[in-house]
């Protein structure tokens, strides 16, 4: 068997355990083997051997986000970069850091925090999100509104292509020569173009002060009207989150309610100025302001950040819309879910137009209702000039859902790029858009 030949060709120290195979299962399918290289050279050698034997390879970190994407067509080897967890170079004065792809974001933030700096990206589960996964899955969180995503901070990258060739792009300084932007190419590539092994970021000073204010509304329309007004003002919120539930509280009241959470961050004077002038944007008699104390505010931010992966759910979706279409989407989705007997919690990055939905399936509700709901939500998103992807669904339905949906006009280019960089199609086959 090719797998046996592969196992004989790599060091026993690089092989994962049976527990690793179980941990890296995707939709109930375990890899035949797990490799855990400790250096870039070992990653290259593992990929070279896999390429020769045409083994399907899924790059992984700690496995926290393997629910994202389609089911793999083949799954011979999980290649975990979790042992590549070192700081390669850190220059606090230059505000740049180069780090291996297996380091978690939480650990990197600890190192940067010792110098009053941070990487301004806040995806779910930072204790499990690796740097490689952060880039490959283009993960982000509430701070995306003001800070951006990994592509906005990534200035250099090293990756290993399917055949074991090591490629580099960018550098370790903020200013670099003009040319093809290889680092950006790997952002959101979902492990289909190569295995990211090292990344260089520009970093920022950590905010001196932060505050969180929340407002309660009876409808999404009222909440988003204020959110859009705030975005058009001189104020610059750090994040702007809308929910149809109250985080940190077990049960809602019987009346429908939407909560708008406004975060400000920066130097002390900046935060104080924005907080003082927020009332001018809100106006008189529109809503009651609640300001969160430091301890509860941190717990709130963590809850909002982790919403896309937290809690039980039979279906998780992510819609990408214009901010002006957030309210219509939330209103219609909530009404439709109620008609189908499927409770839903919604969280929107109000300033970005990204809406996460988490649907529960009470006992006795047929699974088929989830399938038809996916179709209905896709039609709704398209009607509002957006699109929707399925991030998680009940395992028995997984093979009956196209998690990515419409591939868009860029797909032919994406396909040619995949065929050029991975001509044998061994990297993450079937996991990305259009079955790439």
C-alpha positions as CSV (number, residue, x, y, z in Angstrom):
1,X,0.0,0.0,0.0
2,X,1.2,3.6,-0.7
3,X,0.4,4.5,2.9
4,X,2.7,1.7,4.2
5,X,5.5,2.9,1.9
6,X,4.9,6.4,3.2
7,X,5.1,5.4,6.8
8,X,8.3,3.5,6.2
9,X,9.8,6.7,4.6
10,X,9.3,9.1,7.5
11,X,10.7,9.1,11.0
12,X,8.6,7.5,13.7
13,X,9.0,10.6,15.8
14,X,7.0,12.5,13.2
15,X,4.0,10.2,13.3
16,X,0.9,11.2,15.2
17,X,-1.1,8.9,17.5
18,X,-4.5,7.2,17.2
19,X,-5.9,10.1,19.3
20,X,-4.5,12.5,16.7
21,X,-6.3,10.7,14.0
22,X,-9.5,11.0,15.9
23,X,-8.9,14.6,16.7
24,X,-8.3,15.5,13.1
25,X,-11.4,13.6,11.7
26,X,-13.5,15.6,9.3
27,X,-17.2,14.8,9.0
28,X,-16.5,11.5,10.8
29,X,-13.7,10.6,8.4
30,X,-10.2,10.0,10.0
31,X,-7.0,10.3,8.1
32,X,-5.0,7.2,7.5
33,X,-2.0,8.8,9.2
34,X,-0.9,12.0,11.0
35,X,2.5,13.6,10.5
36,X,3.8,16.2,13.0
37,X,7.0,17.7,11.5
38,X,9.1,19.9,13.7
39,X,10.8,22.0,11.0
40,X,10.2,23.5,7.6
41,X,12.6,21.0,6.1
42,X,10.6,18.1,7.5
43,X,7.3,19.6,6.2
44,X,8.9,19.8,2.8
45,X,10.1,16.2,3.0
46,X,6.6,14.9,4.1
47,X,4.9,16.7,1.2
48,X,7.5,15.5,-1.3
49,X,6.9,11.9,-0.3
50,X,3.1,12.4,-0.3
51,X,3.3,14.1,-3.7
52,X,5.2,11.2,-5.1
53,X,2.7,8.7,-3.8
54,X,-0.3,10.9,-4.7
55,X,-1.6,10.9,-1.1
56,X,-4.3,13.4,-0.2
57,X,-3.0,15.8,2.5
58,X,-5.0,18.1,4.8
59,X,-2.9,20.8,6.5
60,X,-4.1,21.2,10.2
61,X,-3.0,23.0,13.3
62,X,-4.9,21.9,16.5
63,X,-8.1,21.0,14.6
64,X,-10.3,23.7,16.1
65,X,-11.8,24.8,12.7
66,X,-12.0,21.6,10.7
67,X,-15.8,22.0,10.7
68,X,-15.3,24.7,8.1
69,X,-15.3,23.8,4.4
70,X,-16.6,20.8,2.4
71,X,-16.0,17.1,3.0
72,X,-12.6,15.9,1.6
73,X,-12.8,13.7,-1.5
74,X,-9.8,11.8,-0.1
75,X,-8.0,12.0,3.2
76,X,-4.8,10.0,3.5
77,X,-2.7,12.3,5.7
78,X,-3.2,15.1,8.2
79,X,-0.2,17.2,8.3
80,X,-0.1,19.1,11.6
81,X,2.1,22.1,12.0
82,X,1.5,22.4,15.7
83,X,5.2,21.6,16.5
84,X,6.3,24.6,14.4
85,X,5.6,27.0,17.3
86,X,8.6,29.3,17.6
87,X,9.2,33.0,17.3
88,X,11.6,33.4,14.4
89,X,12.3,37.1,14.7
90,X,10.8,39.9,16.7
91,X,11.8,43.5,16.5
92,X,9.6,45.6,18.9
93,X,11.2,48.8,17.7
94,X,10.3,48.1,14.1
95,X,6.9,46.6,15.2
96,X,7.3,43.4,13.1
97,X,7.3,39.8,14.1
98,X,8.1,36.6,12.3
99,X,6.5,33.5,13.7
100,X,6.1,29.8,12.7
101,X,2.7,28.7,11.6
102,X,2.0,26.3,14.5
103,X,2.1,28.9,17.2
104,X,-1.3,29.8,18.6
105,X,-2.5,33.4,18.4
106,X,-3.0,33.5,22.2
107,X,0.7,32.7,22.7
108,X,1.8,35.2,20.1
109,X,-0.3,37.9,21.8
110,X,1.4,37.0,25.2
111,X,4.8,37.6,23.7
112,X,3.8,40.9,22.0
113,X,2.0,42.0,25.1
114,X,5.3,42.0,27.0
115,X,6.2,45.0,24.9
116,X,2.8,46.7,24.9
117,X,2.0,45.5,21.4
118,X,-0.5,43.1,19.7
119,X,-1.6,41.7,16.4
120,X,-5.0,43.3,16.0
121,X,-6.9,40.2,15.0
122,X,-9.5,38.6,17.3
123,X,-10.8,35.3,15.8
124,X,-12.7,32.7,17.9
125,X,-10.7,30.4,20.2
126,X,-7.3,32.2,20.1
127,X,-5.9,29.5,22.4
128,X,-6.5,27.0,19.6
129,X,-6.2,29.1,16.5
130,X,-2.8,28.8,14.9
131,X,-1.1,31.4,12.8
132,X,-1.3,29.2,9.8
133,X,-5.0,28.5,10.3
134,X,-5.6,32.2,10.9
135,X,-4.2,33.0,7.5
136,X,-5.5,30.0,5.5
137,X,-9.1,30.3,6.8
138,X,-9.0,34.1,6.9
139,X,-10.3,34.1,10.4
140,X,-11.4,37.4,12.1
141,X,-13.7,38.7,14.8
142,X,-15.4,41.8,16.0
143,X,-12.3,44.0,15.7
144,X,-12.4,43.5,11.9
145,X,-14.5,46.7,11.7
146,X,-11.6,49.0,12.8
147,X,-8.5,46.8,12.4
148,X,-9.1,44.6,9.3
149,X,-8.1,41.0,8.7
150,X,-4.8,39.1,8.5
151,X,-4.1,40.2,5.0
152,X,-3.9,43.8,6.3
153,X,-1.0,42.9,8.6
154,X,0.7,40.2,6.7
155,X,3.9,41.4,5.1
156,X,5.8,38.2,4.6
157,X,5.1,34.5,4.2
158,X,6.9,31.2,3.7
159,X,5.0,28.1,2.5
160,X,5.7,24.7,1.2
161,X,4.0,23.7,-2.1
162,X,2.4,20.4,-2.8
163,X,5.7,18.9,-4.3
164,X,7.8,20.0,-1.3
165,X,9.1,23.2,-2.9
166,X,9.6,26.0,-0.3
167,X,8.5,29.4,-1.5
168,X,8.8,32.8,0.1
169,X,7.1,36.2,-0.5
170,X,7.3,39.6,1.1
171,X,9.9,40.2,3.8
172,X,10.5,41.2,7.4
173,X,10.2,45.0,6.9
174,X,7.0,47.0,6.3
175,X,8.3,48.5,3.1
176,X,9.2,46.0,0.5
177,X,9.9,45.8,-3.2
178,X,7.0,45.8,-5.7
179,X,6.0,42.6,-7.3
180,X,3.6,39.6,-7.1
181,X,1.9,39.6,-3.6
182,X,2.4,35.9,-2.6
183,X,1.4,36.5,1.1
184,X,-2.0,37.8,0.1
185,X,-2.5,34.9,-2.3
186,X,-2.5,32.5,0.7
187,X,-5.0,34.5,2.7
188,X,-8.2,32.5,2.6
189,X,-6.7,29.8,0.4
190,X,-7.9,27.1,2.8
191,X,-4.8,25.0,2.5
192,X,-5.3,24.3,-1.2
193,X,-2.2,26.0,-2.5
194,X,0.4,25.0,0.0
195,X,1.2,24.6,3.6
196,X,1.9,27.8,5.4
197,X,5.0,27.4,7.7
198,X,6.0,30.9,8.6
199,X,4.5,34.4,8.6
200,X,5.7,38.0,9.2
201,X,3.3,40.6,10.5
202,X,3.4,44.3,11.3
203,X,2.0,44.8,14.8
204,X,0.4,47.7,16.6
205,X,0.6,49.2,20.1
206,X,-2.0,47.6,22.4
207,X,-4.9,50.0,23.2
208,X,-4.4,51.8,26.5
209,X,-8.1,51.9,27.3
210,X,-11.3,50.2,26.1
211,X,-15.0,50.6,26.9
212,X,-18.1,48.8,25.9
213,X,-21.6,50.4,25.7
214,X,-24.8,48.5,24.9
215,X,-28.2,49.6,23.8
216,X,-31.5,47.7,23.7
217,X,-34.0,47.9,20.8
218,X,-37.2,46.2,19.9
219,X,-36.2,45.5,16.3
220,X,-33.2,45.0,14.1
221,X,-34.3,47.9,12.0
222,X,-34.1,50.3,14.9
223,X,-30.7,49.0,16.0
224,X,-29.2,49.1,12.5
225,X,-30.5,52.6,11.9
226,X,-28.4,53.8,14.8
227,X,-25.4,51.6,13.8
228,X,-25.4,53.2,10.3
229,X,-25.7,56.6,11.7
230,X,-22.8,55.9,14.0
231,X,-20.7,54.7,11.1
232,X,-21.4,57.9,9.3
233,X,-20.4,60.1,12.2
234,X,-16.9,61.3,13.2
235,X,-16.7,58.6,15.9
236,X,-14.7,55.4,15.1
237,X,-16.0,52.4,17.0
238,X,-13.5,49.6,17.7
239,X,-16.3,47.1,17.1
240,X,-20.1,47.2,16.5
241,X,-22.0,44.0,17.2
242,X,-25.7,43.3,16.9
243,X,-27.4,40.3,18.5
244,X,-30.9,39.0,19.0
245,X,-30.0,37.6,22.4
246,X,-28.2,39.0,25.5
247,X,-24.8,37.5,25.9
248,X,-23.8,36.3,29.4
249,X,-27.5,35.7,30.3
250,X,-29.2,32.4,30.2
251,X,-32.7,33.4,29.1
252,X,-34.3,36.2,27.2
253,X,-37.6,37.8,28.1
254,X,-40.6,37.1,26.1
255,X,-40.5,40.3,24.1
256,X,-38.3,40.4,21.0
257,X,-35.1,42.3,21.6
258,X,-31.9,43.3,19.7
259,X,-28.8,44.4,21.5
260,X,-26.2,46.7,19.9
261,X,-22.8,46.6,21.4
262,X,-20.4,49.5,20.8
263,X,-16.8,49.2,21.6
264,X,-14.2,52.0,21.7
265,X,-10.5,51.5,22.1
266,X,-7.3,53.5,21.9
267,X,-5.5,56.0,24.1
268,X,-7.3,57.2,27.2
269,X,-8.2,60.6,25.8
270,X,-9.5,59.2,22.5
271,X,-11.8,56.7,24.3
272,X,-13.0,59.4,26.7
273,X,-13.8,61.7,23.8
274,X,-15.7,59.1,21.8
275,X,-17.7,58.0,24.9
276,X,-18.6,61.6,25.7
277,X,-19.8,62.3,22.2
278,X,-21.7,59.1,21.7
279,X,-24.9,60.6,23.2
280,X,-24.9,63.2,20.4
281,X,-25.2,60.4,17.8
282,X,-27.8,58.5,19.8
283,X,-30.1,61.4,20.4
284,X,-32.7,61.9,23.1
285,X,-35.1,59.2,24.2
286,X,-34.0,56.6,21.6
287,X,-32.5,54.0,23.8
288,X,-31.2,53.4,27.3
289,X,-27.4,53.2,27.5
290,X,-25.7,50.5,29.6
291,X,-22.0,50.8,30.2
292,X,-20.2,47.5,31.0
293,X,-17.6,47.4,33.8
294,X,-14.1,46.1,32.9
295,X,-14.6,42.5,34.1
296,X,-17.9,42.0,32.4
297,X,-16.8,43.8,29.3
298,X,-13.9,41.4,28.8
299,X,-16.3,38.4,29.3
300,X,-18.7,40.0,26.8
301,X,-16.0,40.5,24.2
302,X,-14.9,36.9,24.5
303,X,-18.5,35.7,24.1
304,X,-19.1,37.9,21.0
305,X,-15.7,36.7,19.6
306,X,-16.4,33.0,20.1
307,X,-20.1,33.0,19.0
308,X,-19.4,31.4,15.5
309,X,-18.1,28.2,17.2
310,X,-19.6,28.2,20.7
311,X,-22.7,26.4,21.9
312,X,-24.7,23.6,20.5
313,X,-26.2,24.0,17.0
314,X,-27.7,21.8,14.3
315,X,-26.9,24.5,11.7
316,X,-24.4,27.4,11.6
317,X,-24.4,29.8,8.7
318,X,-22.4,32.9,7.7
319,X,-24.0,35.5,5.4
320,X,-22.0,38.3,3.8
321,X,-24.1,41.4,3.0
322,X,-23.9,45.2,2.8
323,X,-24.4,46.7,6.2
324,X,-27.6,48.3,4.9
325,X,-29.0,44.8,4.4
326,X,-28.3,43.4,7.8
327,X,-31.6,44.4,9.3
328,X,-33.8,42.9,6.5
329,X,-31.8,39.7,6.7
330,X,-32.1,39.3,10.4
331,X,-35.8,40.1,10.4
332,X,-36.7,37.7,7.6
333,X,-34.4,34.9,8.9
334,X,-35.8,35.1,12.4
335,X,-39.4,35.0,11.2
336,X,-38.7,32.1,8.9
337,X,-36.9,30.1,11.6
338,X,-39.9,30.7,13.9
339,X,-42.3,29.4,11.3
340,X,-40.2,26.2,10.9
341,X,-39.9,25.7,14.7
342,X,-36.1,26.2,14.7
343,X,-34.9,28.6,17.4
344,X,-32.1,30.9,16.0
345,X,-29.5,33.2,17.6
346,X,-28.1,35.9,15.3
347,X,-24.9,37.9,15.7
348,X,-23.9,40.5,13.1
349,X,-20.7,42.5,12.6
350,X,-23.0,45.5,12.0
351,X,-20.4,47.6,10.3
352,X,-19.1,44.8,8.0
353,X,-22.4,43.2,7.0
354,X,-21.3,39.7,8.2
355,X,-24.2,37.8,9.9
356,X,-23.6,34.6,11.8
357,X,-26.7,32.4,12.6
358,X,-26.9,29.5,15.0
359,X,-30.0,27.3,14.6
360,X,-31.2,24.7,17.1
361,X,-33.3,21.7,16.2
362,X,-35.8,20.8,19.0
363,X,-36.6,17.1,19.4
364,X,-39.2,16.0,16.9
365,X,-38.3,18.6,14.2
366,X,-37.3,16.7,11.0
367,X,-33.8,17.1,9.8
368,X,-35.1,17.9,6.3
369,X,-36.2,21.3,7.6
370,X,-32.5,22.2,7.9
371,X,-31.9,21.4,4.3
372,X,-34.8,23.5,3.0
373,X,-33.8,26.3,5.4
374,X,-30.3,26.4,3.9
375,X,-31.9,26.9,0.4
376,X,-34.2,29.5,1.7
377,X,-31.4,31.5,3.4
378,X,-29.3,31.4,0.3
379,X,-32.2,32.8,-1.7
380,X,-32.7,35.5,0.9
381,X,-29.0,36.5,0.9
382,X,-28.9,36.6,-2.9
383,X,-32.0,38.8,-3.0
384,X,-30.2,41.2,-0.7
385,X,-27.1,41.2,-3.0
386,X,-25.1,39.0,-0.7
387,X,-24.2,35.3,-0.3
388,X,-24.2,32.7,2.4
389,X,-22.0,29.7,3.4
390,X,-22.8,26.8,5.7
391,X,-20.1,26.6,8.4
392,X,-21.5,23.6,10.2
393,X,-24.5,21.3,9.9
394,X,-25.8,18.0,11.4
395,X,-23.3,15.3,10.2
396,X,-25.9,13.1,8.6
397,X,-26.8,16.0,6.3
398,X,-23.2,17.0,5.4
399,X,-23.0,15.1,2.1
400,X,-26.3,16.6,0.9
401,X,-25.2,20.3,1.2
402,X,-22.9,22.4,-0.9
403,X,-21.4,24.4,2.0
404,X,-20.0,27.1,-0.2
405,X,-22.9,27.7,-2.6
406,X,-22.4,29.8,-5.7
407,X,-18.8,29.9,-6.7
408,X,-18.8,33.3,-8.5
409,X,-17.0,34.7,-11.5
410,X,-13.6,34.3,-10.1
411,X,-13.8,30.5,-10.0
412,X,-12.1,29.7,-13.3
413,X,-9.1,31.8,-12.2
414,X,-9.0,30.0,-8.8
415,X,-9.2,26.6,-10.6
416,X,-6.3,27.4,-12.9
417,X,-4.2,28.7,-10.0
418,X,-4.9,25.4,-8.1
419,X,-3.9,23.4,-11.1
420,X,-0.7,25.3,-11.5
421,X,0.4,25.1,-7.9
422,X,-1.0,21.7,-7.1
423,X,-1.3,19.8,-10.4
424,X,-1.9,16.5,-8.7
425,X,-4.6,17.9,-6.5
426,X,-3.3,16.4,-3.3
427,X,-3.8,19.4,-1.0
428,X,-7.2,19.5,0.8
429,X,-9.1,18.0,-2.2
430,X,-12.8,18.9,-2.2
431,X,-12.6,21.2,0.8
432,X,-12.8,24.6,-0.9
433,X,-15.1,26.4,-3.2
434,X,-16.3,24.4,-6.2
435,X,-14.7,21.2,-4.9
436,X,-11.1,22.6,-5.4
